[in-house]
Amino acid sequence: MILPPASKAELSFEKVREDGATKTCLVVEDEPRLRATLVEALAVRGFAVREAGSVREALAALAEARPDLVILDVALPDGRALDIVAGAAELTPAPRMVAISGAAGPDESFALAERGVRAYLKKPINLEELEAAIDKALSLPPDLAPHLKSAVGLIPIKDVEQDARATMVKEALARSGGSRRAAARALGISRELLQHILRKG
């Protein structure tokens, strides 16, 4: 992986959360030099960065503090990225995820995408690819179609709608630190409608 020096390029993605705090990133990579390069590239550009070299270390880091972003290698000494993705999915709010690998097959890449990984980079990567992947992870919505398709015939549509609404409200409130005004803005609804939804729930 070749990254240009930090002074030669600036990542364009937003590094500050809505509540004004610095965005945090967990870098999970077992190759020390690549991990150090990723950590430096993100730290220089304003992220508060933690690092891990294994599934065990990554899950411990996730248990201590929820990052806004996780950049994770697919193949690790004690497991696979899917093990970390499963742990991250339990967090509220859930972190955005970018996977990197030189060896993942199409089945594993599809499984990662199904479980919330927003972008995938093949090694070796460069700064422009990293920037594009992080921009995508932080700004684009996930593809809900695979999950909705798998629910057909198993869950009535009204239950899917209720579950989706409840999940999105819970996530918006978590991301906004409990602020109903900010949560309503994130959901694209009025604060009055959000209060109505919360009263019904």
N, C-alpha and C positions, 0 to 999 in steps of 0.2 A: 504494500500500500504506500502510495506517495502522496503526501499532503504538502502543499506549499507553505512557507513560513507564514505565521499568523499575520504579520504586517502586510502581506501581499494580497490578502483577501479578507473580506468580511462576510460572515454568514448573515443572511437577511431576515431570518425568522425572529419572531418576537421572543425576547428573553425574560420578560416580566409578566407575571400573572395578573389577572384582573384585580387581585387584592393588593398589588404593589410589591409583592415578594419576588425575589429572584427565582427563576425556574430552575428546577433541579434535574439532574440526569444521572442515571446509573449505567455505567459502561461495563458490560460483562464480556470479557475476552480472555482466553487462557494464554495467548502469546504475549509475553510481557512488553516487547517493543511496540507492537501494534496497539496494545491497551494504553500504554503511556502516550503514544501519539494521539489517539482519540481523546484521551483525558485532557491533554494539553490544548488540542484544537478547540474543544468545547469550553474549557475553563477560560482561555484567553478571550473568548467571545461572549463571556458573561454568564455562563451556566455555573451553578454550584454542582460539582461533579463528585460522585463516589464511584468506586471501582470494585470489581469482583473478578476472580479468575476461575470460578467453578460454579456449578449449580448450587452447591451447599452455601457458598459465600453469597451468591446472589439472593437466595431465599432468606438468608439471615439479614442482609441489607434491606430487603423489602419489608421484613418484619419490624425493623427498627424505624424506618421512615419511608413514606410513599413518595417516589420521585414523579415528576411530571412526564419524564421521558425515559425509556429504557432502550439502549442500543445493545443488542446481544448477539454473540456468535451462536451459530446453530449447533455446532459440535463442540462439546466441552468434555473434559477428562472424566467427569462423573455423571454425565447424562446429556440431554439434548435441550435445545431452546424451549421445546414444548413443556418441559418440566417447570421452567421459569414462568412461561406464559400462563400456565394453570395457576400458579401462586399469585401472579399479578392480577389475574381476573377476579380474585377474591377481595381486592382492595377497592375502597371507595374514597375518592374518585379513582377510577382505573387509570394507570399511566398509559401514555401512547407508546407504541413499540416499533422499533426498526430492527430487522434481522440482517445479519451479515454472514456470508459463508462462501467457501469455495467448493463445497461438496454436497449441499442439500439437493435432493431430487425433487421432481415436480409434485409428487404426493405430499412430501413434507412441507414444501413451500405452500401448497394449497391448504394443508392443515393449519399452518401458522396463520395464513390469511383468514381462515374461518374463525380462528380464535382471537382475532383482534390485531394482529400485526399489520400495520398500515403500509409499510414499505419494506422492500427486500433489496439488498445490495450484494452483488457477487464480488468476491475478492479477485484481484486487488482493486481497491476503491480510491477515488481522488476526492479533493475537497468539494468540487462542484457536485459530484454524485451524492456526497454526504449532505450537502446543503439542500439539494432537491428532495432527498429522502426525509430529512427532518422537517422541511416545510410541508411535505405531504402528510407526514404523521401528525403534525400539530394543527393542520388546517382542514384536511379533507375528511368527510364523514366515512365510516366503514360501510362496506357493502352488506346490507341487511338481507338481500334476496336469498342467500343460501339458508339462513336461519328460518326465514318465513316459509320457504318452500318445504323445509323439513317438518314444519308444524302442521301442515295441511293434513287433515284427517285424524289428527291427534288432539288438537286443541281448538275449541270454537273461536271464531274470529273476534268475538267480543272479549274473550279472555286474553287473547293476544294483545288487543288494543289496551286493555286495562293494565296488563303486565308492562307493556312498553311505556305507557304513561307514568306508571309508578316508578319504574326504573329510571326514566329520564329525569323525573322530578327529584328523586333521591340523589342522583349523580350531580344535577345542577346545584342543589343545595350544598352538597359536599364540596364542589369546586369553588363555590362562592363563599365558603366559610359560614354558611347559614344565612347569608343575606338574601332575603326574598326578592328584593329589587334586582340584585345581580342575577339571581337564579331565573327570574322571569325574563330578563333580557337575554340570557343564554338560551332559553327555550323559545324565544320569539313570541311570547305571550304577555298579556298585561299582568300586573301584580295582583289585580282583583281576581283574574281567572286562576292564577296560581293559588291564591288563598282559598278559592272555591274548591279546587282540586284537593287541596290539603284537608279541608273540612270534610269532604266526601270520603277521603281515604281513612 
